Amino acid sequence: MKKFSQIIVLPILALAIISCSSESGVRKLKIGHGLDQSHPVHKAMVYLAERAAEKSNGKLEIAVYPSQQLGTERECLELLQIGSLAMTKVSSSVLEGFAPIHKVFSLPFMFRSEAHKFKMFEGEIGKELLLATQQYWLRGLCFYDAGSRSFYTKEKPIVTPADLAGLKIRTQESATSVKLVNTLGGSATPISWGELYTALQQGVVDGAENNPPSFYLSRHYEVCKYYSLNEHTSVPDVLLISTIVWEDLTAQEQKWLQEAADESYEFQKTLWKKASDEALEEVIKAGVEVIYPDKKPFEEKVKPLIEEYKSDERIYSLIQRIKELK
């Protein structure tokens, strides 16, 4: 990651501090993200804003801007790095382009169960990963559950890895995600989330992979009538704050914000479970065929991806620590 010079950063730092302060003594922060207002992760951030306001008696005011109003995920991360945006929510797959340690989430079949996943998020490893981004001017506040990602397609269902042969599958802008789809036999095609519906309609790609709420709320089910729940990855969302802004907050403001973020994480877990169940019900009503393929062939096919990391001591050690969590 190329470092910004002091000549560039210092004037922007001054602007960031002014932009998140006010004469009335109210600290005002903005969160920008790419999801729409019906998404459970957006609702969790609105809840965070409400809890921060309550804890601070109105002294900490957070405004949430959904639907890429302030930029794409990558653009919002770049704005955080220079302090011109306070906070954002991004997929860990996008974050790995800034903090490579987060590529571990894009590796296949990392978690045995939801309980295993939540234990990692809430424990020592999760805290380490949230703070591992600080050297890139990004501080993680909490994870948000994004379920498991599975394939949805236009013309035929994915029952085995062989069914992906010849299909162009949209992935996030993540080198690890691209390699995963290619290893399974598909042709990975990175496309931004906002452009995907049109890309599916026009045949730029034959399918994509995502969790049930995103598949439903994006209305991609209108184009893709097959949803194969192979659940190959469980890539969380991450709520981040600019380190420039974080370091300008008082210790009390930091405490209010972190507590509100932790509470929003718990709130979002409940929302997510309900949203996932409802999403599957709704897409089935809309004529989507939901398939539950045998996961073993997919797991076997992607084992070489994990073995590749034996030469990367930091990542491979992290993989082993996650796998060994009881």
Short mmCIF file of the C-alpha atoms (twelve columns), coordinates in Angstrom:
data_MODEL
# 
_entry.id   MODEL 
# 
loop_
_atom_site.group_PDB 
_atom_site.id 
_atom_site.type_symbol 
_atom_site.label_atom_id 
_atom_site.label_alt_id 
_atom_site.label_comp_id 
_atom_site.label_asym_id 
_atom_site.label_seq_id 
_atom_site.Cartn_x 
_atom_site.Cartn_y 
_atom_site.Cartn_z 
_atom_site.pdbx_PDB_model_num 
ATOM 1   C CA . MET A 1   0.000   0.000   0.000   1 
ATOM 2   C CA . LYS A 2   1.557   3.307   -1.082  1 
ATOM 3   C CA . LYS A 3   1.850   5.772   1.799   1 
ATOM 4   C CA . PHE A 4   0.513   9.291   1.521   1 
ATOM 5   C CA . SER A 5   2.999   12.107  2.024   1 
ATOM 6   C CA . GLN A 6   2.696   14.513  4.947   1 
ATOM 7   C CA . ILE A 7   2.117   17.327  2.471   1 
ATOM 8   C CA . ILE A 8   -1.101  15.645  1.314   1 
ATOM 9   C CA . VAL A 9   -2.293  14.184  4.598   1 
ATOM 10  C CA . LEU A 10  -1.898  17.129  6.963   1 
ATOM 11  C CA . PRO A 11  -4.249  19.575  5.175   1 
ATOM 12  C CA . ILE A 12  -6.834  16.805  4.774   1 
ATOM 13  C CA . LEU A 13  -6.432  15.942  8.451   1 
ATOM 14  C CA . ALA A 14  -7.367  19.479  9.379   1 
ATOM 15  C CA . LEU A 15  -10.430 19.298  7.130   1 
ATOM 16  C CA . ALA A 16  -11.459 15.935  8.627   1 
ATOM 17  C CA . ILE A 17  -11.288 17.311  12.156  1 
ATOM 18  C CA . ILE A 18  -13.370 20.350  11.230  1 
ATOM 19  C CA . SER A 19  -15.909 18.221  9.364   1 
ATOM 20  C CA . CYS A 20  -16.628 15.964  12.336  1 
ATOM 21  C CA . SER A 21  -16.863 18.718  14.958  1 
ATOM 22  C CA . SER A 22  -19.273 21.575  15.529  1 
ATOM 23  C CA . GLU A 23  -19.542 24.717  17.616  1 
ATOM 24  C CA . SER A 24  -22.482 23.209  19.527  1 
ATOM 25  C CA . GLY A 25  -20.225 20.504  20.977  1 
ATOM 26  C CA . VAL A 26  -21.935 17.765  18.959  1 
ATOM 27  C CA . ARG A 27  -19.583 15.383  17.164  1 
ATOM 28  C CA . LYS A 28  -20.986 14.566  13.717  1 
ATOM 29  C CA . LEU A 29  -19.796 11.513  11.789  1 
ATOM 30  C CA . LYS A 30  -20.878 10.055  8.449   1 
ATOM 31  C CA . ILE A 31  -21.117 6.393   7.428   1 
ATOM 32  C CA . GLY A 32  -21.196 5.654   3.691   1 
ATOM 33  C CA . HIS A 33  -21.947 2.189   2.306   1 
ATOM 34  C CA . GLY A 34  -23.313 0.412   -0.769  1 
ATOM 35  C CA . LEU A 35  -26.373 -1.480  0.513   1 
ATOM 36  C CA . ASP A 36  -29.988 -0.356  0.249   1 
ATOM 37  C CA . GLN A 37  -32.107 0.709   3.206   1 
ATOM 38  C CA . SER A 38  -33.976 -2.606  3.471   1 
ATOM 39  C CA . HIS A 39  -30.783 -4.585  4.099   1 
ATOM 40  C CA . PRO A 40  -30.224 -5.879  7.666   1 
ATOM 41  C CA . VAL A 41  -26.682 -4.506  7.708   1 
ATOM 42  C CA . HIS A 42  -27.976 -1.011  6.924   1 
ATOM 43  C CA . LYS A 43  -30.537 -1.394  9.701   1 
ATOM 44  C CA . ALA A 44  -27.742 -2.393  12.086  1 
ATOM 45  C CA . MET A 45  -25.855 0.815   11.279  1 
ATOM 46  C CA . VAL A 46  -28.997 2.877   11.869  1 
ATOM 47  C CA . TYR A 47  -29.287 1.097   15.228  1 
ATOM 48  C CA . LEU A 48  -25.648 1.946   15.937  1 
ATOM 49  C CA . ALA A 49  -26.400 5.626   15.291  1 
ATOM 50  C CA . GLU A 50  -29.400 5.481   17.634  1 
ATOM 51  C CA . ARG A 51  -27.404 3.816   20.424  1 
ATOM 52  C CA . ALA A 52  -24.496 6.255   20.038  1 
ATOM 53  C CA . ALA A 53  -26.895 9.185   20.325  1 
ATOM 54  C CA . GLU A 54  -28.530 7.669   23.417  1 
ATOM 55  C CA . LYS A 55  -25.250 6.851   25.146  1 
ATOM 56  C CA . SER A 56  -23.859 10.336  24.499  1 
ATOM 57  C CA . ASN A 57  -27.068 12.268  25.234  1 
ATOM 58  C CA . GLY A 58  -26.958 13.565  21.669  1 
ATOM 59  C CA . LYS A 59  -23.274 14.562  21.708  1 
ATOM 60  C CA . LEU A 60  -22.339 11.892  19.148  1 
ATOM 61  C CA . GLU A 61  -24.399 12.159  15.968  1 
ATOM 62  C CA . ILE A 62  -23.971 9.611   13.179  1 
ATOM 63  C CA . ALA A 63  -25.600 9.954   9.752   1 
ATOM 64  C CA . VAL A 64  -25.841 6.834   7.560   1 
ATOM 65  C CA . TYR A 65  -25.694 7.209   3.757   1 
ATOM 66  C CA . PRO A 66  -26.683 3.959   1.942   1 
ATOM 67  C CA . SER A 67  -26.796 2.891   -1.719  1 
ATOM 68  C CA . GLN A 68  -23.352 4.197   -2.745  1 
ATOM 69  C CA . GLN A 69  -24.397 7.816   -2.167  1 
ATOM 70  C CA . LEU A 70  -20.840 8.533   -1.001  1 
ATOM 71  C CA . GLY A 71  -19.103 6.112   -3.364  1 
ATOM 72  C CA . THR A 72  -18.425 2.427   -3.983  1 
ATOM 73  C CA . GLU A 73  -16.906 0.253   -1.264  1 
ATOM 74  C CA . ARG A 74  -13.399 0.818   -2.595  1 
ATOM 75  C CA . GLU A 75  -13.958 4.558   -2.946  1 
ATOM 76  C CA . CYS A 76  -15.281 4.799   0.617   1 
ATOM 77  C CA . LEU A 77  -12.213 2.980   1.930   1 
ATOM 78  C CA . GLU A 78  -9.978  5.449   0.108   1 
ATOM 79  C CA . LEU A 79  -11.950 8.355   1.592   1 
ATOM 80  C CA . LEU A 80  -11.420 6.889   5.063   1 
ATOM 81  C CA . GLN A 81  -7.693  6.613   4.453   1 
ATOM 82  C CA . ILE A 82  -7.416  10.362  3.889   1 
ATOM 83  C CA . GLY A 83  -9.905  11.267  6.612   1 
ATOM 84  C CA . SER A 84  -12.553 12.858  4.403   1 
ATOM 85  C CA . LEU A 85  -15.152 10.230  5.389   1 
ATOM 86  C CA . ALA A 86  -15.462 8.988   8.969   1 
ATOM 87  C CA . MET A 87  -16.854 5.461   8.599   1 
ATOM 88  C CA . THR A 88  -17.860 2.802   6.121   1 
ATOM 89  C CA . LYS A 89  -19.052 -0.806  5.890   1 
ATOM 90  C CA . VAL A 90  -17.333 -3.032  3.365   1 
ATOM 91  C CA . SER A 91  -17.113 -6.709  2.579   1 
ATOM 92  C CA . SER A 92  -13.978 -8.334  3.929   1 
ATOM 93  C CA . SER A 93  -13.289 -9.486  0.353   1 
ATOM 94  C CA . VAL A 94  -12.880 -5.874  -0.738  1 
ATOM 95  C CA . LEU A 95  -10.893 -5.049  2.395   1 
ATOM 96  C CA . GLU A 96  -8.289  -7.676  1.535   1 
ATOM 97  C CA . GLY A 97  -7.121  -5.381  -1.281  1 
ATOM 98  C CA . PHE A 98  -6.085  -2.926  1.428   1 
ATOM 99  C CA . ALA A 99  -5.239  -5.291  4.315   1 
ATOM 100 C CA . PRO A 100 -4.094  -8.651  2.844   1 
ATOM 101 C CA . ILE A 101 -4.615  -10.569 6.114   1 
ATOM 102 C CA . HIS A 102 -8.385  -10.348 5.462   1 
ATOM 103 C CA . LYS A 103 -8.049  -12.682 2.487   1 
ATOM 104 C CA . VAL A 104 -8.501  -15.507 5.015   1 
ATOM 105 C CA . PHE A 105 -12.274 -14.869 4.924   1 
ATOM 106 C CA . SER A 106 -12.415 -15.456 1.180   1 
ATOM 107 C CA . LEU A 107 -10.896 -18.904 1.548   1 
ATOM 108 C CA . PRO A 108 -13.410 -21.722 1.158   1 
ATOM 109 C CA . PHE A 109 -15.116 -23.702 3.930   1 
ATOM 110 C CA . MET A 110 -13.254 -22.002 6.788   1 
ATOM 111 C CA . PHE A 111 -16.040 -22.482 9.340   1 
ATOM 112 C CA . ARG A 112 -17.676 -25.686 10.553  1 
ATOM 113 C CA . SER A 113 -20.840 -23.958 11.730  1 
ATOM 114 C CA . GLU A 114 -22.371 -20.605 12.597  1 
ATOM 115 C CA . ALA A 115 -21.305 -21.098 16.232  1 
ATOM 116 C CA . HIS A 116 -17.703 -21.608 15.085  1 
ATOM 117 C CA . LYS A 117 -17.862 -18.462 12.950  1 
ATOM 118 C CA . PHE A 118 -19.294 -16.293 15.744  1 
ATOM 119 C CA . LYS A 119 -16.713 -17.587 18.201  1 
ATOM 120 C CA . MET A 120 -14.006 -16.346 15.852  1 
ATOM 121 C CA . PHE A 121 -15.657 -12.946 15.318  1 
ATOM 122 C CA . GLU A 122 -16.089 -12.377 19.051  1 
ATOM 123 C CA . GLY A 123 -12.788 -13.796 20.273  1 
ATOM 124 C CA . GLU A 124 -9.121  -12.945 20.205  1 
ATOM 125 C CA . ILE A 125 -8.657  -13.713 16.494  1 
ATOM 126 C CA . GLY A 126 -11.553 -11.465 15.514  1 
ATOM 127 C CA . LYS A 127 -10.190 -8.565  17.568  1 
ATOM 128 C CA . GLU A 128 -6.748  -9.029  16.017  1 
ATOM 129 C CA . LEU A 129 -8.207  -8.887  12.502  1 
ATOM 130 C CA . LEU A 130 -10.265 -5.766  13.258  1 
ATOM 131 C CA . LEU A 131 -7.149  -3.929  14.415  1 
ATOM 132 C CA . ALA A 132 -4.820  -5.372  11.754  1 
ATOM 133 C CA . THR A 133 -6.057  -2.697  9.342   1 
ATOM 134 C CA . GLN A 134 -4.784  0.246   11.404  1 
ATOM 135 C CA . GLN A 135 -1.494  0.452   9.517   1 
ATOM 136 C CA . TYR A 136 -3.609  1.252   6.433   1 
ATOM 137 C CA . TRP A 137 -5.449  4.134   8.207   1 
ATOM 138 C CA . LEU A 138 -8.512  1.935   8.799   1 
ATOM 139 C CA . ARG A 139 -9.701  0.726   12.213  1 
ATOM 140 C CA . GLY A 140 -12.221 -2.115  12.465  1 
ATOM 141 C CA . LEU A 141 -15.027 -1.584  14.979  1 
ATOM 142 C CA . CYS A 142 -17.007 -4.804  14.509  1 
ATOM 143 C CA . PHE A 143 -17.969 -7.522  12.073  1 
ATOM 144 C CA . TYR A 144 -21.463 -7.920  10.632  1 
ATOM 145 C CA . ASP A 145 -22.641 -11.387 9.699   1 
ATOM 146 C CA . ALA A 146 -23.091 -11.828 5.962   1 
ATOM 147 C CA . GLY A 147 -24.082 -15.477 6.054   1 
ATOM 148 C CA . SER A 148 -22.620 -17.864 3.501   1 
ATOM 149 C CA . ARG A 149 -22.126 -17.270 -0.192  1 
ATOM 150 C CA . SER A 150 -23.580 -19.659 -2.759  1 
ATOM 151 C CA . PHE A 151 -23.996 -19.724 -6.544  1 
ATOM 152 C CA . TYR A 152 -27.018 -18.429 -8.446  1 
ATOM 153 C CA . THR A 153 -27.323 -18.822 -12.192 1 
ATOM 154 C CA . LYS A 154 -29.553 -18.024 -15.140 1 
ATOM 155 C CA . GLU A 155 -29.662 -21.104 -17.343 1 
ATOM 156 C CA . LYS A 156 -28.876 -24.188 -15.260 1 
ATOM 157 C CA . PRO A 157 -28.392 -25.198 -11.609 1 
ATOM 158 C CA . ILE A 158 -24.989 -25.805 -10.042 1 
ATOM 159 C CA . VAL A 159 -25.109 -29.274 -8.500  1 
ATOM 160 C CA . THR A 160 -21.422 -30.240 -8.794  1 
ATOM 161 C CA . PRO A 161 -18.280 -28.210 -9.574  1 
ATOM 162 C CA . ALA A 162 -18.411 -29.581 -13.133 1 
ATOM 163 C CA . ASP A 163 -21.592 -27.529 -13.709 1 
ATOM 164 C CA . LEU A 164 -19.540 -24.318 -13.457 1 
ATOM 165 C CA . ALA A 165 -17.479 -25.177 -16.532 1 
ATOM 166 C CA . GLY A 166 -17.811 -22.479 -19.185 1 
ATOM 167 C CA . LEU A 167 -19.880 -20.151 -16.981 1 
ATOM 168 C CA . LYS A 168 -18.896 -16.546 -16.324 1 
ATOM 169 C CA . ILE A 169 -19.493 -15.966 -12.612 1 
ATOM 170 C CA . ARG A 170 -19.439 -12.516 -11.063 1 
ATOM 171 C CA . THR A 171 -17.134 -12.178 -8.072  1 
ATOM 172 C CA . GLN A 172 -16.208 -9.310  -5.805  1 
ATOM 173 C CA . GLU A 173 -13.005 -7.392  -6.482  1 
ATOM 174 C CA . SER A 174 -10.994 -9.961  -4.540  1 
ATOM 175 C CA . ALA A 175 -8.063  -11.923 -5.916  1 
ATOM 176 C CA . THR A 176 -8.906  -14.786 -3.542  1 
ATOM 177 C CA . SER A 177 -12.542 -14.903 -4.667  1 
ATOM 178 C CA . VAL A 178 -11.440 -14.906 -8.312  1 
ATOM 179 C CA . LYS A 179 -9.065  -17.805 -7.689  1 
ATOM 180 C CA . LEU A 180 -11.781 -19.739 -5.831  1 
ATOM 181 C CA . VAL A 181 -14.285 -19.558 -8.695  1 
ATOM 182 C CA . ASN A 182 -11.618 -20.383 -11.265 1 
ATOM 183 C CA . THR A 183 -10.453 -23.381 -9.191  1 
ATOM 184 C CA . LEU A 184 -14.019 -24.695 -9.086  1 
ATOM 185 C CA . GLY A 185 -14.108 -24.542 -12.892 1 
ATOM 186 C CA . GLY A 186 -15.956 -21.301 -13.559 1 
ATOM 187 C CA . SER A 187 -14.676 -18.133 -15.209 1 
ATOM 188 C CA . ALA A 188 -14.482 -15.446 -12.517 1 
ATOM 189 C CA . THR A 189 -15.552 -11.966 -13.614 1 
ATOM 190 C CA . PRO A 190 -15.168 -9.139  -11.049 1 
ATOM 191 C CA . ILE A 191 -17.996 -6.602  -11.362 1 
ATOM 192 C CA . SER A 192 -19.126 -3.948  -8.883  1 
ATOM 193 C CA . TRP A 193 -22.315 -4.747  -6.972  1 
ATOM 194 C CA . GLY A 194 -24.200 -1.783  -8.412  1 
ATOM 195 C CA . GLU A 195 -23.599 -2.958  -11.995 1 
ATOM 196 C CA . LEU A 196 -24.431 -6.621  -11.482 1 
ATOM 197 C CA . TYR A 197 -28.181 -6.649  -12.199 1 
ATOM 198 C CA . THR A 198 -27.623 -5.149  -15.654 1 
ATOM 199 C CA . ALA A 199 -24.659 -7.458  -16.275 1 
ATOM 200 C CA . LEU A 200 -26.874 -10.482 -15.551 1 
ATOM 201 C CA . GLN A 201 -29.685 -9.151  -17.750 1 
ATOM 202 C CA . GLN A 202 -27.376 -8.472  -20.670 1 
ATOM 203 C CA . GLY A 203 -25.487 -11.765 -20.399 1 
ATOM 204 C CA . VAL A 204 -22.160 -10.214 -19.446 1 
ATOM 205 C CA . VAL A 205 -22.106 -12.911 -16.764 1 
ATOM 206 C CA . ASP A 206 -24.048 -16.169 -16.409 1 
ATOM 207 C CA . GLY A 207 -24.401 -15.992 -12.662 1 
ATOM 208 C CA . ALA A 208 -22.969 -14.773 -9.384  1 
ATOM 209 C CA . GLU A 209 -22.491 -15.872 -5.790  1 
ATOM 210 C CA . ASN A 210 -23.886 -14.298 -2.649  1 
ATOM 211 C CA . ASN A 211 -25.952 -14.840 0.481   1 
ATOM 212 C CA . PRO A 212 -29.780 -15.190 0.501   1 
ATOM 213 C CA . PRO A 213 -30.713 -11.632 1.659   1 
ATOM 214 C CA . SER A 214 -28.438 -10.040 -0.948  1 
ATOM 215 C CA . PHE A 215 -29.777 -12.341 -3.679  1 
ATOM 216 C CA . TYR A 216 -33.331 -11.390 -2.739  1 
ATOM 217 C CA . LEU A 217 -32.994 -7.665  -1.963  1 
ATOM 218 C CA . SER A 218 -30.955 -7.031  -5.117  1 
ATOM 219 C CA . ARG A 219 -33.825 -8.606  -7.133  1 
ATOM 220 C CA . HIS A 220 -31.265 -10.775 -8.919  1 
ATOM 221 C CA . TYR A 221 -33.795 -13.607 -8.559  1 
ATOM 222 C CA . GLU A 222 -35.759 -11.900 -11.348 1 
ATOM 223 C CA . VAL A 223 -32.967 -12.922 -13.734 1 
ATOM 224 C CA . CYS A 224 -31.416 -15.976 -12.053 1 
ATOM 225 C CA . LYS A 225 -33.830 -18.829 -11.416 1 
ATOM 226 C CA . TYR A 226 -31.398 -21.318 -9.847  1 
ATOM 227 C CA . TYR A 227 -29.852 -20.901 -6.396  1 
ATOM 228 C CA . SER A 228 -27.443 -23.643 -5.268  1 
ATOM 229 C CA . LEU A 229 -26.687 -23.480 -1.546  1 
ATOM 230 C CA . ASN A 230 -23.198 -24.956 -1.544  1 
ATOM 231 C CA . GLU A 231 -22.116 -22.248 0.965   1 
ATOM 232 C CA . HIS A 232 -18.503 -22.122 -0.179  1 
ATOM 233 C CA . THR A 233 -17.439 -19.043 1.830   1 
ATOM 234 C CA . SER A 234 -18.609 -17.035 4.830   1 
ATOM 235 C CA . VAL A 235 -17.260 -13.556 4.151   1 
ATOM 236 C CA . PRO A 236 -18.298 -11.034 6.815   1 
ATOM 237 C CA . ASP A 237 -18.880 -7.341  6.450   1 
ATOM 238 C CA . VAL A 238 -16.616 -5.051  8.466   1 
ATOM 239 C CA . LEU A 239 -17.526 -1.700  10.010  1 
ATOM 240 C CA . LEU A 240 -14.518 0.620   9.854   1 
ATOM 241 C CA . ILE A 241 -13.561 4.103   10.984  1 
ATOM 242 C CA . SER A 242 -10.767 6.272   9.616   1 
ATOM 243 C CA . THR A 243 -7.832  6.205   12.037  1 
ATOM 244 C CA . ILE A 244 -7.472  9.941   11.377  1 
ATOM 245 C CA . VAL A 245 -10.995 10.508  12.684  1 
ATOM 246 C CA . TRP A 246 -10.730 7.886   15.466  1 
ATOM 247 C CA . GLU A 247 -7.611  9.520   16.911  1 
ATOM 248 C CA . ASP A 248 -9.369  12.902  16.932  1 
ATOM 249 C CA . LEU A 249 -12.220 11.521  19.082  1 
ATOM 250 C CA . THR A 250 -11.989 11.891  22.837  1 
ATOM 251 C CA . ALA A 251 -11.582 8.734   24.920  1 
ATOM 252 C CA . GLN A 252 -15.225 9.079   25.974  1 
ATOM 253 C CA . GLU A 253 -16.411 9.426   22.360  1 
ATOM 254 C CA . GLN A 254 -14.375 6.368   21.389  1 
ATOM 255 C CA . LYS A 255 -16.010 4.419   24.225  1 
ATOM 256 C CA . TRP A 256 -19.529 5.459   23.188  1 
ATOM 257 C CA . LEU A 257 -18.835 4.541   19.565  1 
ATOM 258 C CA . GLN A 258 -17.239 1.154   20.284  1 
ATOM 259 C CA . GLU A 259 -20.032 0.169   22.672  1 
ATOM 260 C CA . ALA A 260 -22.656 1.178   20.106  1 
ATOM 261 C CA . ALA A 261 -20.829 -0.839  17.422  1 
ATOM 262 C CA . ASP A 262 -20.678 -3.929  19.677  1 
ATOM 263 C CA . GLU A 263 -24.403 -3.661  20.393  1 
ATOM 264 C CA . SER A 264 -25.195 -3.224  16.695  1 
ATOM 265 C CA . TYR A 265 -23.271 -6.446  15.980  1 
ATOM 266 C CA . GLU A 266 -25.533 -8.394  18.348  1 
ATOM 267 C CA . PHE A 267 -28.630 -6.690  16.927  1 
ATOM 268 C CA . GLN A 268 -27.572 -7.492  13.372  1 
ATOM 269 C CA . LYS A 269 -27.076 -11.212 14.075  1 
ATOM 270 C CA . THR A 270 -30.777 -11.523 14.941  1 
ATOM 271 C CA . LEU A 271 -31.840 -9.442  11.947  1 
ATOM 272 C CA . TRP A 272 -29.669 -11.514 9.624   1 
ATOM 273 C CA . LYS A 273 -31.128 -14.878 10.624  1 
ATOM 274 C CA . LYS A 274 -34.666 -13.622 10.083  1 
ATOM 275 C CA . ALA A 275 -33.752 -11.942 6.777   1 
ATOM 276 C CA . SER A 276 -32.078 -15.113 5.459   1 
ATOM 277 C CA . ASP A 277 -35.094 -17.284 6.202   1 
ATOM 278 C CA . GLU A 278 -37.499 -14.749 4.671   1 
ATOM 279 C CA . ALA A 279 -35.299 -14.281 1.596   1 
ATOM 280 C CA . LEU A 280 -35.333 -17.992 0.769   1 
ATOM 281 C CA . GLU A 281 -39.102 -18.136 1.210   1 
ATOM 282 C CA . GLU A 282 -39.615 -15.162 -1.094  1 
ATOM 283 C CA . VAL A 283 -37.340 -16.297 -3.925  1 
ATOM 284 C CA . ILE A 284 -39.013 -19.718 -3.915  1 
ATOM 285 C CA . LYS A 285 -42.381 -17.969 -4.215  1 
ATOM 286 C CA . ALA A 286 -40.960 -16.043 -7.166  1 
ATOM 287 C CA . GLY A 287 -40.137 -19.266 -9.006  1 
ATOM 288 C CA . VAL A 288 -36.495 -19.801 -8.059  1 
ATOM 289 C CA . GLU A 289 -35.375 -23.418 -7.726  1 
ATOM 290 C CA . VAL A 290 -33.302 -23.726 -4.538  1 
ATOM 291 C CA . ILE A 291 -30.831 -26.604 -4.683  1 
ATOM 292 C CA . TYR A 292 -28.963 -28.178 -1.748  1 
ATOM 293 C CA . PRO A 293 -25.955 -29.845 -3.399  1 
ATOM 294 C CA . ASP A 294 -23.514 -32.175 -1.681  1 
ATOM 295 C CA . LYS A 295 -20.771 -29.855 -0.399  1 
ATOM 296 C CA . LYS A 296 -18.029 -32.497 -0.309  1 
ATOM 297 C CA . PRO A 297 -17.096 -32.321 -4.025  1 
ATOM 298 C CA . PHE A 298 -16.753 -28.552 -3.727  1 
ATOM 299 C CA . GLU A 299 -14.594 -28.870 -0.598  1 
ATOM 300 C CA . GLU A 300 -12.327 -31.432 -2.266  1 
ATOM 301 C CA . LYS A 301 -11.950 -29.324 -5.383  1 
ATOM 302 C CA . VAL A 302 -10.708 -26.259 -3.491  1 
ATOM 303 C CA . LYS A 303 -8.361  -27.949 -0.987  1 
ATOM 304 C CA . PRO A 304 -5.313  -26.936 -3.064  1 
ATOM 305 C CA . LEU A 305 -6.189  -23.275 -2.394  1 
ATOM 306 C CA . ILE A 306 -5.595  -23.789 1.326   1 
ATOM 307 C CA . GLU A 307 -2.374  -25.726 0.744   1 
ATOM 308 C CA . GLU A 308 -1.000  -22.870 -1.352  1 
ATOM 309 C CA . TYR A 309 -0.769  -20.784 1.805   1 
ATOM 310 C CA . LYS A 310 1.768   -23.073 3.452   1 
ATOM 311 C CA . SER A 311 4.423   -20.754 2.045   1 
ATOM 312 C CA . ASP A 312 2.752   -17.743 3.711   1 
ATOM 313 C CA . GLU A 313 3.445   -18.306 7.395   1 
ATOM 314 C CA . ARG A 314 1.171   -15.510 8.639   1 
ATOM 315 C CA . ILE A 315 -1.916  -16.578 6.672   1 
ATOM 316 C CA . TYR A 316 -1.390  -20.324 7.144   1 
ATOM 317 C CA . SER A 317 -0.935  -19.893 10.892  1 
ATOM 318 C CA . LEU A 318 -4.182  -17.898 11.002  1 
ATOM 319 C CA . ILE A 319 -5.993  -20.643 9.035   1 
ATOM 320 C CA . GLN A 320 -4.809  -23.231 11.554  1 
ATOM 321 C CA . ARG A 321 -5.854  -21.093 14.532  1 
ATOM 322 C CA . ILE A 322 -9.356  -20.665 13.089  1 
ATOM 323 C CA . LYS A 323 -9.687  -24.361 12.297  1 
ATOM 324 C CA . GLU A 324 -8.589  -25.307 15.821  1 
ATOM 325 C CA . LEU A 325 -11.175 -23.126 17.577  1 
ATOM 326 C CA . LYS A 326 -13.543 -25.313 19.596  1 
# 
